[in-house]
Amino acid sequence: MNTKAESKIFLLDDLVEKVHQLQEQGKVVVQSHGVWDLIHPGNLSHLQEASRQGDVLVVTVIRDQHVRRGPGRPVFPEKSRAQSVAALEVVDYVAIVDDEIPFECVKWIRPDVFAKGKNHAERDAAADQGIFEEEKELGFAKIRTYFTDGFSFSSSDIAQRLLNFYPEETKRFLVEFGKKYSFEDIRQRLDGLRDLKLLLIGDTIVDEYCYCGSLEKASKSHVVVSKFLEEEAFAGGVLAVANHLAGILDQVNLVTMVGHDKLGEDFVPANLSQAVRAQYFVRHDGPTVVKRRYLHQYLNQKLFEINYINDNSISPELEEKIVAFLEDCVADFDAVVVTDFGHGLMSERIVSTIQKQAKVCVVNTQTNGANSGFNFITRYSPDFVCLDEREARLATQEKHLAMDQVLKKLFAVLGCKAAIITLGRQGSISMGQTQKVLHTPIFSTKVVDTIGAGDALFAFVAPCLVRGFPLDLVSFVGNAVGALAVQIVGNKAPVTKFDLYQLMYSLLRISE
């Protein structure tokens, strides 16, 4: 790469300073933002028109781990994408940026004009309107947004046509699915969930990731020695489900239990979305549940896990408080959503209270290292169920039976209205009152971390089931959410509706 192009690439902090200097000199700064994966004529036309809206054109390139534009993206790594954009004469400055919160870099750069391409506008004007509301919070209200006219191309479309990201079976599914549902239809249905009144109840978990580097075996024992490098903590368990739900509902009402400690008092409230209204019950005989995982940093491989937990039954006094609260409010909600991790909160009496009072009950009972064999869905009589394969097999005591038959047996035992079972690489199966088993393929092509993916899927499918969406549509939405969730480390960030719309739009374009 030539030195002239290389000199255009800045770190974000340096670019922010440079932009402010240019603006102080009276220059009008224009910013364009995107993946810039496959440079095509539509990109060039967009950038040329964008450059004419001011004196200086700044281009921000989304970092690899925050590219959630569909299967196989990005095709090229972030450094190569930045270099390709910088090589264009029309571009003055380039920076690789985080995009965990869409468009957040605009808040820091604060250009005079933000240029968007025609394809972005065509994706869905109504969907964009929702995105603009988020953008305004980042400072867009003071920035002129300009849509370039250029002729419409899509890097995602080009990538899908040139590269076979999906097997033929998945392509056939998407073609048939696309005949029944349009992107606009799905978007309108999901936007229509905002006013749903859900009560979410479940176990609080703090997920800690401790990253280590390998040293040598201890000289006097058969112990592998590792060096601590860094750690991070995320809101997991029911907290993660609440944060996912907050992206699609106006308000999430949460009931959960924490320990009498700093995590329960400070960390948990600080890591919940502002859209979550939480009712905390404090357990004085145990800590806020922590699952501390030790990982090899460079391999991203989990070494072992330690749980800080008291999973004994809660005291009668605490149970009475929770039951009284539920009896007073459950009837006010459209549905109760239960995410039961088997860590002590969901006693038989609390489960019974919910099932007697709830208009609709949606349940996910999880099997994990702390409760294996002791937390089955058969404790409930739910309207809707979402489980993974192991949870379904344990509940039915069927180790080898074909999964279609496991689903039918589970359905008969529970007497529910619909059930979804996730099957990892095999996608998911579901069944409603027609007794027909539906198969939905997996949509993920890249897996960073599977922890939290089931929580994300459940958070999105639960309100869809409550609102009565067709089961094939619910499964499609769930698997699309799962494909996004496995690209996120643990519960570091929720799946956003913006990312989901982008992925679904790309998937449905395959069917055209």
C-alpha positions as CSV (number, residue, x, y, z in Angstrom):
1,M,0.0,0.0,0.0
2,N,1.4,3.5,-0.9
3,T,2.3,5.8,1.9
4,K,-0.2,8.5,0.8
5,A,-3.1,6.2,1.4
6,E,-1.6,4.8,4.6
7,S,-1.3,8.4,5.9
8,K,-5.0,8.8,5.7
9,I,-5.8,6.2,8.3
10,F,-6.1,7.5,11.8
11,L,-7.0,6.2,15.2
12,L,-10.5,7.4,16.2
13,D,-9.2,9.7,18.9
14,D,-6.7,11.3,16.5
15,L,-9.4,11.6,13.8
16,V,-11.8,13.3,16.3
17,E,-9.1,15.9,17.0
18,K,-8.3,16.4,13.3
19,V,-12.0,16.9,12.5
20,H,-12.3,19.6,15.2
21,Q,-9.2,21.4,13.9
22,L,-10.7,21.4,10.4
23,Q,-14.0,22.7,11.6
24,E,-12.3,25.5,13.5
25,Q,-10.7,26.4,10.2
26,G,-14.2,26.8,8.7
27,K,-14.1,23.5,6.8
28,V,-17.3,21.5,6.3
29,V,-16.7,17.9,7.3
30,V,-18.8,15.1,5.8
31,Q,-18.8,11.6,7.3
32,S,-19.8,8.3,5.7
33,H,-19.9,5.1,7.8
34,G,-20.1,1.4,6.9
35,V,-18.5,-2.0,6.4
36,W,-16.8,-1.2,3.1
37,D,-16.3,-4.8,2.4
38,L,-16.6,-5.1,-1.4
39,I,-16.0,-1.8,-3.1
40,H,-18.3,-1.5,-6.0
41,P,-19.7,1.2,-8.4
42,G,-22.5,2.1,-5.9
43,N,-19.9,2.8,-3.2
44,L,-17.9,5.0,-5.5
45,S,-20.9,7.0,-6.6
46,H,-22.0,7.4,-3.0
47,L,-18.6,8.7,-1.9
48,Q,-18.2,11.1,-4.8
49,E,-21.6,12.6,-4.1
50,A,-20.9,12.7,-0.4
51,S,-17.7,14.6,-0.9
52,R,-19.5,17.3,-2.8
53,Q,-21.5,18.1,0.3
54,G,-18.5,19.6,2.1
55,D,-14.8,20.3,2.0
56,V,-13.5,17.1,3.7
57,L,-14.7,13.5,3.5
58,V,-14.2,11.2,6.5
59,V,-15.0,7.5,6.2
60,T,-15.4,5.2,9.2
61,V,-14.9,1.5,8.8
62,I,-16.8,-0.9,11.2
63,R,-14.5,-3.2,13.1
64,D,-14.7,-6.9,12.3
65,Q,-16.4,-8.1,15.5
66,H,-19.2,-5.5,15.1
67,V,-20.1,-6.4,11.5
68,R,-23.5,-8.1,11.6
69,R,-24.6,-7.8,8.0
70,G,-25.5,-11.4,7.3
71,P,-23.7,-14.6,6.4
72,G,-20.0,-14.6,5.8
73,R,-19.5,-10.9,6.5
74,P,-17.0,-9.3,6.5
75,V,-15.3,-11.0,3.6
76,F,-12.2,-9.0,4.2
77,P,-10.5,-8.0,7.5
78,E,-10.9,-4.5,8.9
79,K,-7.3,-3.4,8.0
80,S,-7.7,-4.4,4.4
81,R,-11.1,-2.7,4.2
82,A,-9.7,0.5,5.7
83,Q,-6.7,0.4,3.2
84,S,-9.1,-0.1,0.3
85,V,-11.2,2.9,1.2
86,A,-8.1,5.1,1.9
87,A,-6.7,4.3,-1.5
88,L,-9.7,6.2,-3.1
89,E,-8.7,9.7,-4.1
90,V,-12.1,11.1,-3.1
91,V,-11.6,10.1,0.6
92,D,-9.5,12.3,2.9
93,Y,-9.4,10.5,6.2
94,V,-10.3,6.9,7.4
95,A,-10.7,5.3,10.8
96,I,-11.6,1.8,12.0
97,V,-14.3,2.1,14.7
98,D,-16.4,0.1,17.1
99,D,-20.0,-0.2,16.2
100,E,-21.4,-2.1,19.2
101,I,-23.9,0.8,19.4
102,P,-24.8,1.6,15.8
103,F,-23.4,4.9,14.6
104,E,-21.9,5.8,18.0
105,C,-18.7,7.0,16.3
106,V,-20.8,9.9,14.9
107,K,-21.3,11.1,18.4
108,W,-17.5,11.5,18.8
109,I,-16.6,12.7,15.4
110,R,-19.5,15.2,15.1
111,P,-19.3,15.9,11.4
112,D,-21.3,18.7,9.8
113,V,-23.0,16.3,7.4
114,F,-23.6,12.6,7.7
115,A,-24.0,10.9,4.3
116,K,-26.0,7.7,3.8
117,G,-26.3,5.6,0.7
118,K,-29.4,5.0,-1.4
119,N,-29.3,1.3,-0.4
120,H,-29.7,2.2,3.2
121,A,-32.7,4.3,2.5
122,E,-34.3,1.6,0.3
123,R,-33.8,-1.0,2.9
124,D,-36.9,0.3,4.6
125,A,-37.9,3.9,5.2
126,A,-40.0,3.0,8.2
127,A,-37.3,0.9,9.8
128,D,-34.9,3.7,9.3
129,Q,-37.2,6.0,11.1
130,G,-36.8,3.9,14.2
131,I,-33.1,3.9,13.8
132,F,-33.1,7.6,13.5
133,E,-34.7,7.9,16.9
134,E,-31.6,6.2,18.3
135,E,-29.3,8.3,16.2
136,K,-30.8,11.5,17.5
137,E,-29.8,10.5,21.0
138,L,-26.3,10.3,19.8
139,G,-26.3,13.8,18.5
140,F,-27.8,13.4,15.1
141,A,-30.3,16.2,15.8
142,K,-27.5,18.7,15.3
143,I,-26.0,17.0,12.2
144,R,-27.5,17.2,8.7
145,T,-28.2,13.8,7.3
146,Y,-27.9,13.5,3.5
147,F,-29.0,10.6,1.4
148,T,-26.9,10.2,-1.8
149,D,-28.8,9.4,-5.0
150,G,-26.3,7.1,-6.6
151,F,-27.5,3.9,-8.3
152,S,-28.2,1.2,-5.8
153,F,-25.8,-1.7,-5.1
154,S,-25.5,-3.8,-2.0
155,S,-22.3,-5.4,-0.9
156,S,-24.3,-8.1,0.9
157,D,-26.2,-8.9,-2.3
158,I,-22.9,-9.1,-4.3
159,A,-21.3,-11.3,-1.6
160,Q,-24.3,-13.6,-1.6
161,R,-24.3,-14.0,-5.4
162,L,-20.6,-14.6,-5.7
163,L,-20.0,-16.7,-2.5
164,N,-22.0,-19.8,-1.3
165,F,-22.4,-19.0,2.3
166,Y,-25.3,-21.4,2.9
167,P,-26.0,-25.0,1.9
168,E,-28.7,-25.7,-0.7
169,E,-31.1,-26.8,2.0
170,T,-30.9,-23.5,3.7
171,K,-31.3,-21.6,0.4
172,R,-34.4,-23.6,-0.5
173,F,-35.8,-22.8,3.0
174,L,-35.3,-19.1,2.5
175,V,-36.8,-19.1,-1.0
176,E,-40.0,-20.8,0.3
177,F,-40.0,-18.6,3.4
178,G,-39.6,-15.4,1.2
179,K,-42.7,-16.4,-0.7
180,K,-44.8,-16.1,2.5
181,Y,-43.2,-13.2,4.3
182,S,-41.7,-9.9,3.1
183,F,-39.2,-7.9,5.1
184,E,-41.7,-5.2,5.5
185,D,-44.3,-7.6,6.9
186,I,-41.9,-9.0,9.5
187,R,-40.7,-5.6,10.5
188,Q,-44.2,-4.3,11.0
189,R,-45.0,-7.3,13.2
190,L,-41.9,-6.9,15.3
191,D,-42.5,-3.1,15.7
192,G,-46.0,-4.0,16.8
193,L,-44.7,-5.7,19.9
194,R,-43.7,-2.5,21.6
195,D,-46.9,-2.1,23.6
196,L,-46.9,-5.7,24.9
197,K,-47.0,-5.9,28.8
198,L,-44.7,-8.7,29.9
199,L,-43.7,-9.7,33.4
200,L,-40.2,-11.3,33.3
201,I,-39.1,-13.5,36.2
202,G,-35.9,-15.5,36.7
203,D,-32.5,-16.0,38.2
204,T,-29.9,-13.2,38.2
205,I,-26.4,-14.3,37.1
206,V,-23.3,-12.3,36.8
207,D,-21.1,-13.8,34.1
208,E,-17.4,-13.1,34.7
209,Y,-14.8,-13.9,32.0
210,C,-11.2,-14.2,33.3
211,Y,-8.7,-14.3,30.4
212,C,-5.4,-16.1,31.0
213,G,-2.2,-16.9,29.1
214,S,-0.5,-20.2,29.3
215,L,2.8,-20.5,31.2
216,E,4.5,-23.9,32.0
217,K,3.5,-26.9,34.1
218,A,4.3,-26.6,37.8
219,S,7.7,-28.1,38.6
220,K,6.4,-30.1,41.6
221,S,2.9,-31.2,40.5
222,H,0.9,-32.0,37.5
223,V,-0.8,-28.6,37.3
224,V,-0.9,-26.3,34.3
225,V,0.1,-22.8,35.3
226,S,-1.6,-19.8,33.7
227,K,-1.1,-16.0,33.9
228,F,-4.0,-13.8,34.6
229,L,-4.4,-11.1,31.9
230,E,-7.7,-9.3,32.2
231,E,-11.3,-9.8,33.2
232,E,-14.8,-8.5,32.4
233,A,-18.2,-9.0,33.8
234,F,-21.6,-9.1,32.1
235,A,-25.2,-9.1,33.2
236,G,-26.4,-12.7,32.5
237,G,-29.3,-14.9,33.3
238,V,-32.6,-13.1,33.5
239,L,-30.8,-9.8,33.3
240,A,-29.6,-10.7,29.8
241,V,-33.1,-11.6,28.7
242,A,-34.4,-8.3,30.1
243,N,-31.8,-6.3,28.1
244,H,-32.7,-8.2,24.9
245,L,-36.4,-7.6,25.5
246,A,-35.7,-3.9,26.2
247,G,-34.8,-3.5,22.5
248,I,-38.2,-4.5,21.3
249,L,-40.6,-3.5,24.1
250,D,-41.3,0.0,25.5
251,Q,-41.0,-1.3,29.0
252,V,-39.8,-4.6,30.6
253,N,-41.0,-5.5,34.1
254,L,-38.5,-7.7,35.9
255,V,-38.8,-9.8,39.1
256,T,-35.5,-11.3,40.3
257,M,-33.4,-12.2,43.3
258,V,-29.9,-10.9,44.3
259,G,-27.6,-11.4,47.2
260,H,-27.0,-8.8,50.0
261,D,-23.7,-7.7,48.4
262,K,-22.2,-5.0,46.1
263,L,-23.0,-6.9,43.0
264,G,-26.7,-7.0,43.8
265,E,-26.7,-3.4,45.0
266,D,-24.6,-1.7,42.4
267,F,-23.5,-3.9,39.4
268,V,-26.9,-5.4,38.6
269,P,-28.9,-2.1,38.4
270,A,-26.1,-0.4,36.6
271,N,-26.1,-3.1,33.9
272,L,-29.7,-3.1,33.1
273,S,-31.3,-1.1,30.2
274,Q,-33.2,2.0,31.2
275,A,-36.3,0.4,29.8
276,V,-36.2,-2.3,32.5
277,R,-38.3,-1.7,35.7
278,A,-36.9,-4.1,38.2
279,Q,-38.3,-5.5,41.5
280,Y,-35.4,-7.0,43.5
281,F,-35.8,-9.5,46.3
282,V,-32.7,-9.9,48.5
283,R,-31.4,-13.3,49.6
284,H,-29.5,-12.8,52.8
285,D,-28.2,-16.4,53.0
286,G,-26.4,-16.4,49.7
287,P,-24.5,-14.2,47.2
288,T,-25.6,-12.8,43.9
289,V,-25.0,-15.7,41.6
290,V,-21.6,-15.4,39.8
291,K,-20.4,-17.8,37.1
292,R,-16.6,-17.1,36.7
293,R,-15.2,-18.7,33.6
294,Y,-11.4,-18.9,33.0
295,L,-10.4,-18.7,29.3
296,H,-7.3,-19.0,27.3
297,Q,-7.3,-15.5,25.8
298,Y,-5.7,-16.2,22.4
299,L,-7.6,-19.4,21.7
300,N,-10.8,-18.1,23.3
301,Q,-11.1,-21.6,24.8
302,K,-12.8,-22.1,28.2
303,L,-10.5,-23.8,30.7
304,F,-12.9,-24.2,33.7
305,E,-15.7,-22.5,35.6
306,I,-16.4,-21.6,39.2
307,N,-19.9,-20.9,40.5
308,Y,-20.5,-18.7,43.5
309,I,-24.0,-19.8,44.5
310,N,-26.4,-20.9,47.1
311,D,-29.0,-23.0,45.3
312,N,-30.8,-24.3,48.3
313,S,-34.5,-23.4,48.7
314,I,-35.2,-19.8,49.6
315,S,-36.5,-19.1,53.1
316,P,-40.3,-19.2,53.7
317,E,-40.2,-15.5,54.6
318,L,-38.6,-14.5,51.3
319,E,-40.9,-16.9,49.4
320,E,-43.9,-15.3,51.0
321,K,-42.8,-11.8,50.0
322,I,-42.3,-12.9,46.4
323,V,-45.7,-14.7,46.2
324,A,-47.5,-11.7,47.7
325,F,-45.9,-9.4,45.1
326,L,-46.9,-11.8,42.2
327,E,-50.4,-12.3,43.5
328,D,-50.8,-8.5,43.5
329,C,-49.6,-7.8,39.9
330,V,-49.5,-10.9,37.6
331,A,-53.1,-10.4,36.4
332,D,-52.1,-6.9,35.1
333,F,-49.8,-8.3,32.4
334,D,-50.5,-9.8,29.0
335,A,-48.1,-12.7,29.9
336,V,-45.5,-13.9,32.3
337,V,-42.1,-14.9,30.8
338,V,-40.1,-17.3,33.0
339,T,-36.4,-18.0,32.6
340,D,-35.6,-20.6,35.2
341,F,-31.9,-21.4,35.6
342,G,-32.6,-23.6,38.6
343,H,-30.6,-21.5,41.1
344,G,-33.2,-21.3,43.9
345,L,-35.7,-18.6,43.0
346,M,-38.4,-20.6,41.2
347,S,-39.9,-22.6,44.2
348,E,-42.9,-24.8,43.7
349,R,-45.1,-22.3,45.3
350,I,-43.9,-19.4,43.2
351,V,-44.3,-21.6,40.0
352,S,-47.9,-22.5,41.1
353,T,-48.7,-18.8,41.8
354,I,-47.6,-17.8,38.3
355,Q,-49.5,-20.5,36.6
356,K,-52.7,-19.8,38.5
357,Q,-52.6,-16.0,37.9
358,A,-51.0,-15.6,34.5
359,K,-53.1,-15.0,31.3
360,V,-50.3,-16.6,29.3
361,C,-47.1,-18.3,30.5
362,V,-43.9,-18.7,28.4
363,V,-41.2,-20.8,30.0
364,N,-37.5,-21.7,29.4
365,T,-36.0,-24.0,32.0
366,Q,-32.3,-24.3,31.6
367,T,-30.0,-27.3,32.3
368,N,-26.5,-26.2,33.4
369,G,-23.6,-27.5,35.5
370,A,-25.2,-26.4,38.7
371,N,-28.6,-28.0,38.3
372,S,-28.2,-30.9,35.8
373,G,-31.0,-33.5,36.3
374,F,-33.0,-31.3,38.7
375,N,-34.6,-28.5,36.6
376,F,-37.1,-30.0,34.1
377,I,-39.8,-28.2,32.2
378,T,-42.2,-30.8,33.5
379,R,-42.4,-28.7,36.7
380,Y,-44.6,-26.3,34.7
381,S,-47.8,-26.4,32.7
382,P,-46.8,-23.6,30.2
383,D,-48.6,-22.2,27.2
384,F,-45.3,-21.9,25.3
385,V,-42.0,-23.6,25.7
386,C,-38.5,-23.0,24.4
387,L,-35.7,-25.5,25.2
388,D,-32.5,-26.8,23.7
389,E,-32.0,-30.5,22.7
390,R,-30.4,-31.7,26.0
391,E,-33.1,-30.0,28.1
392,A,-35.9,-31.6,26.0
393,R,-34.2,-35.1,26.1
394,L,-33.8,-34.9,29.9
395,A,-37.3,-33.8,30.4
396,T,-38.7,-36.7,28.3
397,Q,-36.0,-39.2,29.5
398,E,-35.3,-40.0,25.8
399,K,-31.6,-40.3,25.1
400,H,-31.7,-41.7,21.6
401,L,-35.2,-41.1,20.2
402,A,-35.4,-39.0,17.0
403,M,-35.8,-35.3,17.9
404,D,-39.1,-35.0,16.0
405,Q,-40.5,-37.7,18.3
406,V,-39.0,-36.1,21.4
407,L,-40.8,-32.9,20.5
408,K,-44.1,-34.7,20.0
409,K,-43.7,-36.5,23.3
410,L,-42.8,-33.3,25.2
411,F,-45.8,-31.6,23.5
412,A,-48.2,-34.3,24.7
413,V,-46.8,-34.3,28.3
414,L,-47.0,-30.5,28.7
415,G,-50.2,-29.9,26.8
416,C,-48.8,-26.6,25.6
417,K,-49.8,-24.5,22.6
418,A,-46.4,-24.4,21.0
419,A,-42.9,-25.6,21.6
420,I,-39.5,-24.7,20.1
421,I,-36.4,-26.9,20.5
422,T,-33.0,-25.5,19.4
423,L,-30.6,-28.1,17.9
424,G,-27.3,-26.2,17.6
425,R,-25.8,-26.7,14.1
426,Q,-29.1,-28.4,13.0
427,G,-31.1,-25.2,13.5
428,S,-34.4,-25.7,15.4
429,I,-37.7,-27.6,15.3
430,S,-41.1,-26.4,16.5
431,M,-44.6,-27.6,16.8
432,G,-47.9,-26.0,17.3
433,Q,-51.5,-27.2,17.7
434,T,-51.5,-28.5,14.2
435,Q,-49.1,-31.2,15.4
436,K,-46.9,-30.6,12.4
437,V,-43.1,-30.4,13.1
438,L,-41.4,-27.5,11.4
439,H,-37.7,-27.4,10.7
440,T,-35.8,-24.1,10.5
441,P,-32.1,-24.1,9.5
442,I,-29.3,-22.4,11.3
443,F,-28.3,-19.0,9.9
444,S,-24.9,-18.5,11.6
445,T,-21.7,-18.8,9.7
446,K,-19.4,-17.5,12.4
447,V,-19.4,-18.5,16.1
448,V,-17.5,-16.5,18.7
449,D,-19.3,-17.7,21.8
450,T,-22.4,-19.8,22.3
451,I,-23.0,-18.6,25.9
452,G,-26.1,-16.3,26.0
453,A,-27.3,-17.3,22.5
454,G,-30.2,-19.3,23.9
455,D,-31.2,-16.4,26.2
456,A,-31.2,-14.0,23.2
457,L,-33.3,-16.4,21.1
458,F,-35.8,-16.9,24.0
459,A,-36.1,-13.1,24.6
460,F,-37.2,-12.5,21.0
461,V,-39.4,-15.5,20.5
462,A,-41.4,-15.2,23.8
463,P,-43.2,-11.9,22.8
464,C,-43.7,-13.2,19.3
465,L,-45.5,-16.3,20.7
466,V,-47.6,-14.3,23.1
467,R,-48.7,-12.0,20.2
468,G,-49.7,-15.1,18.1
469,F,-47.2,-14.9,15.3
470,P,-47.2,-17.9,12.9
471,L,-44.8,-20.5,14.3
472,D,-42.6,-20.6,11.2
473,L,-42.1,-16.9,11.5
474,V,-41.3,-17.1,15.2
475,S,-38.7,-19.8,14.4
476,F,-37.1,-17.7,11.7
477,V,-36.8,-14.7,14.0
478,G,-35.4,-16.8,16.7
479,N,-32.7,-18.4,14.5
480,A,-31.8,-15.0,13.1
481,V,-31.3,-13.7,16.6
482,G,-29.3,-16.8,17.5
483,A,-27.0,-16.1,14.5
484,L,-26.3,-12.7,15.8
485,A,-25.9,-13.7,19.4
486,V,-23.2,-16.3,18.8
487,Q,-21.0,-13.4,17.4
488,I,-21.1,-11.7,20.8
489,V,-18.8,-12.7,23.7
490,G,-21.2,-14.0,26.4
491,N,-23.8,-11.4,27.3
492,K,-21.5,-8.5,26.6
493,A,-24.2,-6.7,24.6
494,P,-27.8,-7.4,23.7
495,V,-28.9,-8.2,20.1
496,T,-30.4,-5.0,18.8
497,K,-33.4,-4.7,16.6
498,F,-31.2,-2.7,14.2
499,D,-28.8,-5.6,13.7
500,L,-31.7,-8.1,13.5
501,Y,-33.4,-6.0,10.7
502,Q,-30.1,-5.9,8.8
503,L,-29.6,-9.7,9.0
504,M,-33.2,-10.5,8.1
505,Y,-33.1,-8.1,5.2
506,S,-30.0,-9.9,3.9
507,L,-31.5,-13.4,4.4
508,L,-34.7,-12.4,2.6
509,R,-32.7,-11.0,-0.4
510,I,-31.3,-14.6,-0.9
511,S,-34.9,-15.7,-1.7
512,E,-35.3,-13.1,-4.5
